[in-house]
Amino acid sequence: MVVALLLAALACTVNAEATISSKIIGGVDVAGQSWMAALRVDGGNVICGATLIDSTHLLTAAHCVAEQQSVYTAFTEGRVLAYIGGTNIYNSDEFEIATVIKGVWHPDFDEDTYDFDVAVLTLSRPITNRTPIQMATIDNSELEADGTTTSIIGWGTTIADSSRGSSTLQEIQVPIISDKLCERSYPGLVEERMFCAGIYYGGGMDSCRGDSGGPILVDGIQIGITSFGSGCANSRFPGVYVRLSAYTSFIQATLNDESFESSSSDSATVNNTPSTAFTAADSGTSESSEMLIIGASAGGAALISGVLLGVFYYRRKRNTEVNGVGASTQPSAMNDCVDVDIVTGQGINGQRGHIVGDGGV
């Protein structure tokens, strides 16, 4: 939590100074991809992206599942639907729709640093008329070379500091940035299992809120997962992505329903610890639902009074003291960047999470 608090002031400072034009940010409309998925609570607005990796499994970021209690609860109650293979998120006829019934995230996932930010989700039924994505392995290291042009897609917000997501799938093409420059932007935070991509000097093109968990690709092969960044599309602060080739063993073990040993001695194996996995209850949620259902917790307490519209999950906004930009460990320093719980609608200082807006397209 100390790291998370130290990360707070920079994005507020950077975003206040930046003028960013619209589009994923800086993107263009792109036709639906058969393997691209949107995760939606009760069929409402997009909380994260994901990719179809076989007929019954999706790949996404661990923080999409585990970071905020209300979202985790929605997963455990069987209220998260996956919309797969379409373009316009408001036209359900374009998509194959299934309920997420199980999830496993890496046992070493760190909510403060976003290290090991990877999760595998299980669907309620096979998706047989969509083609799974090809994932990079250790044998595809040449795809991760500095300067390689990547494609990043998602339905996330198209304007920095906005809650307005895109109704149509967006794409940007940006280069992979050297580990040296990546470390310069996020000193002490970028591990070998991560890499940066974006327009380093000038910004203007980047993934943003709602794009978390979605893919970054080279030549149609997924090489990473959208994870975090300081603000969105800011000069010298590119997006940071999970290096997928580092997680081949974890993904394969999870698909085979096998245990996967943590690299740290104090963490349990994936498939037999409640802290790194969930199995959804049978909620009866319709897989053709278009409404964002405002409900109550399992205990019956009301979660929201009024209407909650336009909820989008952050691609994490990292904040830290970089290149002389000051940061504060006090939550009060983050008042202009208060996060909002997707279910309760209440502000949460000191955490990255969700933003609430008007839900327009």
C-alpha positions in Angstrom: 0.0 0.0 0.0 2.9 2.3 0.6 4.0 1.9 -3.0 0.4 2.6 -4.2 0.2 5.8 -2.1 3.6 7.0 -3.4 2.3 6.4 -6.9 -0.6 8.9 -6.4 0.3 12.5 -7.2 2.1 12.1 -10.5 -0.9 11.2 -12.7 -2.9 14.1 -11.3 0.0 16.4 -12.0 0.8 15.0 -15.5 -2.9 14.9 -16.5 -3.5 18.5 -15.4 -0.7 19.7 -17.7 -1.4 17.5 -20.7 -3.8 18.3 -23.6 -4.8 15.1 -25.2 -6.9 14.6 -28.3 -9.5 11.9 -28.6 -9.2 8.3 -29.8 -8.2 4.1 -27.4 -6.4 7.2 -27.2 -5.3 8.3 -30.6 -6.8 5.2 -32.3 -9.1 4.3 -35.2 -12.2 2.1 -35.6 -11.2 -1.5 -36.3 -13.3 -4.5 -37.3 -14.2 -7.0 -34.6 -11.6 -9.7 -34.0 -12.9 -13.3 -33.3 -10.8 -13.6 -30.2 -11.4 -10.2 -28.7 -13.6 -10.1 -25.6 -15.2 -7.4 -23.4 -16.0 -8.2 -19.7 -19.3 -6.6 -18.6 -21.0 -6.7 -15.2 -24.6 -7.8 -15.6 -24.3 -7.0 -19.3 -23.6 -3.3 -18.6 -20.6 -1.2 -19.5 -17.1 -2.6 -20.2 -14.9 -3.1 -17.1 -12.0 -4.8 -18.9 -10.8 -6.4 -22.1 -9.8 -10.1 -22.5 -8.8 -12.6 -25.3 -10.2 -16.0 -26.1 -7.3 -18.5 -25.8 -9.3 -21.7 -26.3 -13.0 -22.5 -26.7 -13.7 -22.1 -22.9 -11.0 -19.8 -21.5 -10.2 -16.1 -21.6 -6.9 -14.4 -20.8 -7.0 -11.0 -18.9 -5.2 -9.0 -16.3 -5.3 -10.1 -12.6 -6.2 -6.6 -11.5 -9.4 -6.8 -13.5 -10.6 -9.5 -11.2 -8.8 -9.1 -7.9 -8.2 -5.4 -7.3 -11.6 -4.1 -6.1 -13.9 -6.0 -3.8 -17.1 -5.1 -5.6 -15.8 -6.4 -8.9 -14.5 -9.6 -7.3 -17.9 -10.1 -5.8 -19.6 -9.7 -9.2 -17.3 -12.4 -10.5 -18.1 -14.7 -7.6 -21.8 -14.2 -8.0 -21.7 -15.1 -11.7 -22.6 -11.6 -12.9 -19.7 -11.0 -15.2 -20.5 -11.7 -18.9 -17.9 -12.0 -21.7 -18.9 -10.5 -25.1 -16.7 -12.1 -27.7 -15.9 -11.4 -31.3 -17.9 -8.2 -32.1 -17.2 -4.6 -32.9 -20.0 -2.4 -31.5 -20.4 -3.1 -27.8 -24.0 -1.9 -27.8 -25.1 -4.4 -30.5 -25.2 -7.8 -28.7 -26.1 -9.6 -31.9 -22.5 -9.2 -33.1 -21.1 -11.1 -30.1 -21.0 -14.6 -28.6 -22.0 -14.1 -25.0 -21.1 -16.4 -22.0 -20.9 -16.1 -18.3 -17.5 -16.1 -16.5 -17.8 -19.0 -14.0 -14.3 -19.4 -12.7 -11.1 -17.4 -12.6 -7.5 -18.1 -11.5 -4.9 -15.4 -11.2 -1.1 -15.8 -10.7 -0.3 -16.5 -7.1 2.4 -13.8 -7.0 0.2 -11.0 -8.3 1.0 -7.9 -6.3 -1.8 -5.3 -6.1 0.7 -2.5 -5.3 3.2 -3.1 -8.1 1.0 -5.0 -10.6 3.8 -7.6 -11.0 2.4 -11.0 -12.3 -0.7 -9.2 -13.6 -2.2 -12.2 -15.4 -5.4 -14.2 -15.0 -7.3 -17.0 -16.8 -11.1 -17.1 -16.8 -13.4 -20.0 -17.5 -16.6 -19.6 -19.5 -20.0 -21.2 -18.9 -20.1 -22.8 -22.4 -17.7 -23.5 -25.3 -17.3 -20.7 -27.9 -17.1 -22.8 -31.1 -17.6 -20.3 -33.8 -14.8 -17.9 -32.8 -11.1 -18.5 -33.4 -8.8 -18.3 -30.3 -5.8 -15.9 -30.4 -2.3 -17.1 -30.9 -0.2 -16.4 -27.8 3.5 -15.6 -27.8 5.9 -18.1 -26.1 9.6 -17.9 -25.2 10.3 -18.9 -28.9 8.8 -15.6 -30.1 11.3 -13.3 -28.3 12.1 -11.6 -31.6 8.6 -10.1 -31.6 9.5 -8.1 -28.4 12.5 -6.3 -30.0 12.8 -2.5 -29.3 11.1 -0.5 -32.0 8.8 -3.3 -33.2 5.4 -1.9 -34.2 2.6 -3.3 -32.1 -1.2 -3.1 -32.2 -3.3 -2.4 -29.1 -7.1 -2.7 -29.2 -10.0 -2.1 -26.8 -13.2 -0.3 -26.0 -11.7 1.9 -23.3 -12.0 5.6 -22.9 -10.9 7.7 -25.9 -10.0 10.9 -24.1 -7.6 11.1 -21.1 -9.4 12.1 -17.9 -12.7 11.0 -19.3 -15.1 8.2 -18.3 -16.5 8.0 -21.9 -15.6 4.7 -23.5 -15.9 3.8 -27.1 -18.9 2.1 -28.5 -16.7 0.6 -31.3 -13.5 -1.3 -31.0 -10.5 0.9 -31.3 -6.9 0.2 -32.4 -3.6 2.0 -32.2 -0.2 1.1 -33.6 2.8 2.1 -31.4 6.4 0.9 -31.0 7.9 -1.2 -28.2 10.1 1.1 -26.1 13.5 0.1 -24.8 13.8 -1.3 -21.3 16.1 1.6 -20.5 13.5 4.2 -21.3 10.8 2.2 -19.7 12.8 2.1 -16.4 13.5 5.8 -16.7 9.7 6.4 -16.7 8.9 4.0 -13.9 12.1 3.6 -11.8 12.2 0.5 -9.7 8.7 -0.6 -10.9 9.2 -2.3 -14.2 10.2 -6.0 -13.9 11.6 -8.2 -16.6 8.1 -9.6 -16.9 6.9 -6.3 -18.2 7.6 -4.0 -21.2 6.6 -0.6 -22.4 5.0 0.5 -25.6 3.8 3.9 -26.9 5.0 7.2 -28.2 7.7 8.1 -25.7 8.3 11.7 -26.7 5.1 13.5 -27.3 2.5 10.9 -26.3 -0.9 11.1 -27.8 -1.5 7.4 -28.5 -2.0 5.0 -25.6 -4.3 2.4 -24.0 -6.4 3.8 -21.2 -9.3 3.1 -18.8 -11.3 0.1 -19.9 -8.5 -1.3 -22.0 -7.0 -3.3 -19.0 -6.7 -7.0 -19.7 -6.9 -6.5 -23.5 -4.1 -7.6 -25.9 -1.1 -6.0 -27.4 -0.1 -7.8 -30.6 2.7 -8.1 -33.2 1.8 -9.7 -36.6 -1.5 -11.0 -35.1 0.3 -12.8 -32.2 -0.5 -11.6 -28.6 2.7 -10.7 -26.9 1.3 -8.9 -23.9 -1.7 -7.8 -21.7 -2.6 -4.2 -21.0 -1.7 -3.5 -17.4 -0.9 0.0 -16.2 0.5 3.5 -16.9 0.9 7.0 -15.5 -2.2 8.7 -16.8 -2.9 8.0 -20.4 -1.0 9.1 -23.6 1.4 11.4 -21.7 4.9 12.1 -23.0 7.6 10.1 -21.3 5.0 7.8 -19.6 4.2 5.0 -22.0 1.8 2.1 -21.3 3.2 -0.9 -19.4 2.3 -4.4 -20.5 2.6 -7.9 -19.2 5.2 -9.9 -21.1 3.2 -12.9 -22.1 6.1 -15.1 -23.0 7.0 -15.2 -19.3 3.7 -16.9 -18.3 3.5 -19.9 -20.6 3.8 -22.4 -17.8 1.2 -20.6 -15.6 -1.3 -20.4 -18.4 -0.8 -24.0 -19.5 -1.1 -25.3 -15.9 -4.3 -23.4 -15.4 -5.8 -24.6 -18.7 -5.0 -28.2 -17.6 -6.5 -27.5 -14.1 -3.1 -28.3 -12.6 -1.6 -26.6 -9.6 1.1 -24.0 -10.2 3.8 -23.3 -7.6 4.4 -19.7 -6.6 8.0 -18.4 -7.0 7.8 -17.0 -3.5 7.8 -19.2 -0.4 4.9 -17.6 1.3 2.3 -18.0 -1.5 0.2 -21.0 -2.0 -0.4 -22.9 -5.2 -3.0 -21.4 -7.6 -5.8 -23.9 -7.7 -6.2 -24.6 -4.0 -6.1 -21.2 -2.4 -9.2 -18.9 -2.2 -7.0 -15.8 -2.4 -6.0 -16.6 -6.0 -9.1 -18.2 -7.5 -12.9 -18.0 -7.5 -15.7 -20.2 -8.7 -18.9 -18.3 -9.5 -22.3 -19.1 -8.0 -25.2 -19.8 -10.3 -26.7 -16.3 -10.4 -29.2 -16.9 -13.2 -27.9 -13.8 -15.0 -29.1 -13.7 -18.6 -26.4 -14.0 -21.2 -28.3 -11.7 -23.5 -28.7 -9.0 -20.9 -28.3 -5.4 -22.1 -29.1 -3.7 -18.8 -26.7 -2.7 -16.0 -28.5 -4.2 -13.1 -28.3 -2.2 -9.9 -28.7 -4.8 -7.1 -27.7 -5.7 -3.6 -25.0 -7.7 -2.0 -25.3 -11.3 -1.0 -26.3 -10.2 2.4 -29.1 -8.1 1.1 -27.7 -4.6 1.8 -28.4 -2.0 -0.9 -25.3 -1.1 -2.8 -26.5 1.9 -4.7 -29.3 4.4 -4.5 -30.0 6.0 -7.8 -28.6 5.1 -11.2 -25.0 4.3 -12.0 -24.0 4.8 -15.6 -20.9 4.6 -17.7 -18.5 2.6 -15.5 -15.2 1.8 -17.0 -12.3 -0.1 -15.5 -8.9 1.7 -15.3 -5.9 0.6 -17.1 -4.1 1.3 -13.9 -2.9 4.9 -13.5 0.5 4.6 -11.9 1.8 7.5 -9.9 5.3 8.0 -8.5 8.0 10.6 -8.1 9.8 10.6 -11.4 12.3 13.1 -12.8 11.7 15.6 -10.1 7.9 15.5 -10.1 6.9 15.3 -6.4 4.6 12.8 -4.8 2.9 12.6 -1.5 2.2 9.6 0.7 -1.0 11.3 2.0 -4.4 10.3 0.5 -5.4 14.0 0.5 -2.9 14.5 -2.3 -5.1 12.5 -4.5 -8.3 14.4 -4.2 -8.4 15.3 -7.9 -7.9 11.7 -8.9 -10.3 9.9 -6.5 -11.2 6.5 -7.8 -14.8 5.3 -7.7 -16.1 1.8 -6.8 -17.9 0.2 -9.7 -20.7 -1.0 -7.4 -20.9 1.4 -4.5 -20.2 4.5 -6.4 -18.1 5.7 -3.4 -14.7 7.4 -3.8 -11.6 5.4 -2.8 -8.4 7.4 -2.0 -5.2 5.6 -2.3 -6.4 2.9 -4.8 -6.5 2.6 -8.6 -9.9 1.4 -9.7 -12.9 2.7 -11.6 -14.4 5.9 -12.8 -18.0 6.8 -13.2 -19.3 9.0 -16.0 -22.3 9.6 -18.3 -22.0 6.3 -20.2 -22.2 8.1 -23.6 -20.7 6.8 -26.8 
